[in-house]
Amino acid sequence: MSGGVPRLVIAAPSSGAGKTTVATGLMAAFAEAGLVVSPHKVGPDYIDPGYHALATGRPGRNLDAFLCGPDQIAPLFLHGAAGADLALVEGVMGLFDGASGRGELSSTAQVAKVLRAPVVLVVDASSQSRSVAALVHGFASWDPEVRLAGVILNKVGSDRHEELLRDAMESSGVPVLGALHRTERAGTPSRHLGLVPVAERRAEAVASVRELAAQVRAGCDLEALLALARSVPELPDLPWDPAQALAAGAEVATGGATGSGRPVVAVAGGPAFTFSYAEHAELLTAAGAEVVPFDPLRDEQLPPGTRGLVIGGGFPEVYAPELSANAPLRAAVAELAASGAPVSAECAGLLYLSRSLDDRPMCGVLPADGRMTGRLTLGYREAVALTDNALAAAGTRVRGHEFHRTVLEPGAGASPAWGVTHPRRGVEGFASGGVHASYLHVHWAAEPALAGRLVAGAARAPLPAAGGAR
């Protein structure tokens, strides 16, 4: 894989300017033109990459310098962009906004600098005319290491408004590469944690992405944008490789003493569990697992031969009635957990394993109850494993993030999953037997041993009885 893959970073002065609209539209427009487009997202967000994947037909991948470290950004990018004609990276928040109190760490600007990629700034022009040039000038001059190479004007009110904006921008030295007028035709609905995920509205999302591509083709100079993307230098880094990452100290399953072949690790999916990083399944596979997805809203049993389980994030609060109604699967999950097989659950998975969610019965694996609240818990965390458990050896240090409007009571068990930096609590989650459950989302590419340890545990787990639920 060449380190010279054409690439652009799509940024904005602030949240709400239309980065996702423009980035997704560009991805779809270039893909429809026949290019192989690699989609990426700065930060920990899971929802936008779902739209990116829909637009390009490739997994949406995250680039988060807090979760994975700045040194991993270019290798992970090159891994995701392998075989692509063009890579587009959607930023997070404002261009220079990063992890709170940590300077540029995890900002779009930092990722752009690491990738040596030109930045295209999406500007919400709805309430300004000449001032747009002053705003762009400020962003272009703030950090000389960031190459702000173009602007796309968004939410333009009329042809006359566009003319005024373009006239003002002539003195800025930054070219206008597109202008998109206000429209509601490609609107994407939102709710308590942001956009509604693709998996919950696939038919409508397909239509929305197609409309975004049409708008971008009509309003943006795709040839100029592609030429800009092709102007990048080579990156000196090697692509990240899951097998090589695991080889640096992680356990790798070889079948274990109680079975042979690749142990089946079931991974929850479907509309209720949409939050997952693509590298997690790749690491599980490289560690020796047969990764089998299942949908807790539809499937009444775990995949045949399941010896390990991963339940990531999502929206169980939206689907609590349906999840609760699937009593056969809840019983199968509880049986697997009781057997000592490794079970890793994050956020939505934590709630699914609890006794109840909003008074509806869940799997009953954890001695805790969950409920929706009006308060958003959001932020990066640093954590350490306090004991040896199914996912991490004692002393393992990780970085993660929380993003939820639910609360679990109690929030930690007698053996917590993590000791965590948090303004109101010092421990987090549950680690007992083979179960590791926490609100904390962790990117396993930063700590591949987590995947290796889980798969090694699955290889040692007893095989399900012939004809049994598992």
Secondary structure, DSSP 8 states (H G I E B T S, - for coil): --TT--EEEEE-SSTTSSHHHHHHHHHHHHHHTT--EEEEEESS-SHHHHHHHHHHSS--EEE-HHHH-GGGHHHHHHHHTTT-SEEEEE--SSTT--STTSTTTT-HHHHHHHHT--EEEEEE-TT-STHHHHHHHHHHHH-TTS-EEEEEEEEE--HHHHHHHHHHHTTTT--EEEEEE--STT---EETTEE--GGGSHHHHHHHHHHHHHHHHHHB-HHHHHHHHTT----------HHHHHHTT----S--TT--S--EEEEE-STT--B--HHHHHHHHHTT-EEEEE-TTT-SS--TTEEEEEE-BS-TTTSHHHHHH-HHHHHHHHHHHHTT--EEEETHHHHHHSSEETTEE----SS-EEEEEEEEEEEEEEEE--S--SS--TT-EEEEEEEEEEEEESSB-SS-SEEE--SS-SEEBEEETTEEEES-EE-GGG-THHHHHHHHHHHHS----TTS--
